């Protein structure tokens, strides 16, 4: 065993489980956010993911509107 002193802080105040910790506005915003909001905030930080999502959205719209986008009719001779 080593007699070396540990480098950590121990408070001399008694523990009070009912004490309320003051939150910063940023912490409060994070704690009150829904899972969808947290996911959207993380996704928005990744530009490649946002661009890829927009490309996928265009592909899906073209697939849905394929009859109007297609240059030829189905019964073209």
Secondary structure as UniProt FT lines:
FT   TURN            17..18
FT   HELIX           25..32
FT   HELIX           35..44
FT   HELIX           47..64
FT   HELIX           66..69
FT   TURN            74..75
//
